Amino acid sequence: MVVSISRFSADEAVELLGLNPKKIEVIYLGCEFYNSNGPARTGQPDFRVPPEFFLFVGSLEPGKNLQLLKEVYRLAETKAKTLPPLLIIGARWEGVGSEGLPPKGWHYLGRQPDEILHYLYPRALALIFPSKYEGFGLPVIEAMSMKCPVVCSPVASLPEVAGDAALMSEQTPQSYFHAMVSLISERGFARISFKKEFSGPPDSRGNGAHRKPAKPISKCSAQDNRPASVFECHLTDRISELL
């Protein structure tokens, strides 16, 4: 038996490694940021947090595509549009070069503990997650569990994990720019939901994951997972309803 953290990853194992799909079981990663017994424990950042900001969470390596966000901020400059600051949480891999001179308003904050993420997620305008490839995409469900809107792309496992609760954008500066501007103008009406299978305590294996019933493994279709409108639903206590 082989355990996969997403159906997308399972598909990859079948296609690239020739594994028998009947021998693969999908067990999603778990997220304990949302606690139905009370608010998450937060820490006080030792850095200044702007009144409005976008948030990036992830390792600083090319696959996370921070370079695309640099192009987005450069595009905003050409349009005489000032985007809110971008707070960048994550450590740079050894040997990975920087993205060059950062745009105005970018703040590299390095690796931060969960308590600081608990503080930042609900205060951010959105998590901006332009990753090119994910086996799962843990920051997406961390953000959603704390009612933080998500902008990501319909690639790899992200349509599977985000479902219709994220604003899916093509990986172009223009697409991400328009998504971010829309969130600024429509803040407070971003569609937030959280899949129950991603929440709660670890399973019996103690690995923070949750077992999914065995189902045929098939590729996710980006078109099938696009939200009708990310602004159609107001913020409700959707998480409590699901749990």
Secondary structure, DSSP 8 states (H G I E B T S, - for coil): -EEESSHHHHHHHHHHH---GGGEEEEEE-B-SS-TTS-------SS---SS-EEEES-BSGGG-HHHHHHHHHHHHHTT-----EEEE--B-TT----SS--TTEEE-----HHHHHHHGGGSSEEEE--S--SS-HHHHHHHHTT--EEE-S-TTHHHHHTTSSEE--SSHHHHHHHHHHHHHTTT-------GGGBSS--TTSSSEEE----------TGGG--S-TTSS----HHHHH-
